[in-house]
């Protein structure tokens, strides 16, 4: 049986940013915090998907899109 690795909401939002070389870890953490705040989910940053409602899971996905759409020069 395949073992699944569940990640917390903040790790979920940070994942696409971790592939970008132009963003430091500190910047990544700041972007994640800001994106979760924009969707009113900062209080659930350390929760796993099973601990979130369906709507909250969708808001985490929106936060990931928000954080990933940030462009730096």
C-alpha positions as CSV (number, residue, x, y, z in Angstrom):
1,X,0.0,0.0,0.0
2,X,1.2,3.5,-0.9
3,X,2.0,5.8,2.1
4,X,0.6,9.3,1.7
5,X,2.4,12.3,3.1
6,X,-0.1,14.8,4.3
7,X,1.1,18.4,4.5
8,X,-0.2,21.3,6.6
9,X,-2.0,24.2,5.0
10,X,1.0,26.5,5.1
11,X,3.2,23.8,3.5
12,X,0.6,23.4,0.8
13,X,0.7,27.1,0.0
14,X,4.5,27.2,0.1
15,X,5.1,24.1,-2.1
16,X,5.0,25.8,-5.5
17,X,7.2,28.7,-4.2
18,X,9.9,26.2,-3.1
19,X,10.7,25.6,-6.7
20,X,11.5,29.2,-7.4
21,X,15.1,30.3,-7.1
22,X,14.3,34.0,-7.0
23,X,12.5,33.7,-3.6
24,X,14.4,33.3,-0.3
25,X,12.9,31.2,2.5
26,X,12.1,34.3,4.5
27,X,10.3,35.8,1.5
28,X,8.5,32.5,0.9
29,X,7.3,32.4,4.5
30,X,6.1,36.0,4.2
31,X,4.2,35.3,1.0
32,X,2.5,32.3,2.5
33,X,1.5,34.3,5.6
34,X,0.1,37.1,3.5
35,X,-1.8,34.7,1.1
36,X,-3.4,32.8,4.0
37,X,-4.4,36.1,5.6
38,X,-6.0,37.3,2.3
39,X,-8.4,34.3,2.4
40,X,-8.8,34.5,6.2
41,X,-7.1,31.2,6.9
42,X,-4.0,32.3,8.9
43,X,-5.5,30.7,12.0
44,X,-5.6,27.3,10.2
45,X,-2.0,27.4,8.9
46,X,-0.9,24.4,10.9
47,X,-3.9,22.2,10.2
48,X,-4.0,19.1,8.0
49,X,-6.5,18.7,5.2
50,X,-8.6,16.3,7.3
51,X,-9.0,19.0,9.9
52,X,-10.4,21.5,7.5
53,X,-13.9,21.8,6.0
54,X,-14.3,21.5,2.2
55,X,-14.6,25.3,2.0
56,X,-11.5,25.8,4.0
57,X,-9.6,23.4,1.8
58,X,-10.7,25.5,-1.2
59,X,-9.5,28.7,0.4
60,X,-6.1,27.1,1.0
61,X,-6.0,26.3,-2.7
62,X,-6.9,29.9,-3.5
63,X,-4.1,31.1,-1.2
64,X,-1.6,28.8,-3.0
65,X,-2.7,30.5,-6.3
66,X,-2.3,33.9,-4.8
67,X,1.1,33.2,-3.4
68,X,2.3,31.6,-6.7
69,X,1.1,34.5,-8.8
70,X,3.4,37.0,-7.0
71,X,6.2,38.2,-9.4
72,X,9.5,39.6,-8.2
73,X,12.0,41.5,-10.3
